[in-house]
Amino acid sequence: MTEQDMSDLGASGHRPYRVGYAPGAYDLFHIGHLNILRHARSQCDYLVAGVVSDEMAELAKGRRPMIPLVERLEIVRSVKYVDAAFVETVPDKVETWKQVRFDVIFKGDDWRGTPKGDRLEKDFAAHGVDVVYFPYTVHTSSTQLRRALDALSQPLPEPLTAELR
């Protein structure tokens, strides 16, 4: 057990929660995803990562992930902080909770104080589930990575193309 693991354990030697749940698309896996999973695991004895299906991601974000579900699931399952990975196929997190039975759900703090974050807190309070927010990694996001990839795939302007010939 590392020093960080020891400091994450309370005075009783136990983490604050038994089962934690960290949902996400986990598309174009990056340091922000790793940070959420690392922080989440430090708060619970068992961490389930919810990997949103391609259809659910498209419904929520208006576009399908670049990386197919089966690959995103394998990547997330392979992260040492994750004890299990679960495919999310319904938009209602309470429905997911009925299947997974977690004590706490972890989200990025970009959800805090928003209508969807407020609704999540209210819905889970009725079931005794805490919502814990972690700092959002501002300098890296799948959206930023997707934009960069899109820009790279655009044809070069004609004058620049001519210079390269």
Secondary structure as the mmCIF struct_conf table of DSSP 4:
data_model
#
loop_
_struct_conf.conf_type_id
_struct_conf.id
_struct_conf.beg_label_comp_id
_struct_conf.beg_label_asym_id
_struct_conf.beg_label_seq_id
_struct_conf.end_label_comp_id
_struct_conf.end_label_asym_id
_struct_conf.end_label_seq_id
HELX_RH_AL_P HELX_RH_AL_P1 GLU A 3 ASP A 8
BEND BEND1 LEU A 9 LEU A 9
TURN_TY1_P TURN_TY1_P1 ALA A 11 SER A 12
BEND BEND2 GLY A 13 HIS A 14
BEND BEND3 PRO A 16 PRO A 16
STRN STRN1 TYR A 17 GLY A 24
TURN_TY1_P TURN_TY1_P2 ASP A 27 LEU A 28
HELX_RH_AL_P HELX_RH_AL_P2 ILE A 31 SER A 42
TURN_TY1_P TURN_TY1_P3 GLN A 43 GLN A 43
STRN STRN2 CYS A 44 VAL A 52
HELX_LH_PP_P HELX_LH_PP_P1 SER A 53 SER A 53
HELX_RH_AL_P HELX_RH_AL_P3 ASP A 54 LYS A 61
BEND BEND4 GLY A 62 ARG A 63
BEND BEND5 MET A 66 ILE A 67
HELX_RH_AL_P HELX_RH_AL_P4 LEU A 69 ARG A 77
TURN_TY1_P TURN_TY1_P4 SER A 78 SER A 78
BEND BEND6 VAL A 79 VAL A 79
TURN_TY1_P TURN_TY1_P5 LYS A 80 TYR A 81
BEND BEND7 ASP A 83 ASP A 83
STRN STRN3 ALA A 84 GLU A 88
BEND BEND8 VAL A 90 PRO A 91
HELX_RH_AL_P HELX_RH_AL_P5 LYS A 93 VAL A 100
BEND BEND9 ASP A 103 ASP A 103
STRN STRN4 VAL A 104 GLY A 108
TURN_TY1_P TURN_TY1_P6 ASP A 109 ASP A 110
BEND BEND10 TRP A 111 TRP A 111
TURN_TY1_P TURN_TY1_P7 ARG A 112 GLY A 113
BEND BEND11 THR A 114 THR A 114
HELX_RH_AL_P HELX_RH_AL_P6 PRO A 115 ALA A 125
TURN_TY1_P TURN_TY1_P8 ALA A 126 GLY A 128
STRN STRN5 ASP A 130 PHE A 134
TURN_TY1_P TURN_TY1_P9 VAL A 138 HIS A 139
HELX_RH_AL_P HELX_RH_AL_P7 SER A 142 SER A 153
BEND BEND12 GLN A 154 GLN A 154
HELX_LH_PP_P HELX_LH_PP_P2 PRO A 155 PRO A 157
HELX_RH_AL_P HELX_RH_AL_P8 GLU A 158 LEU A 164
#
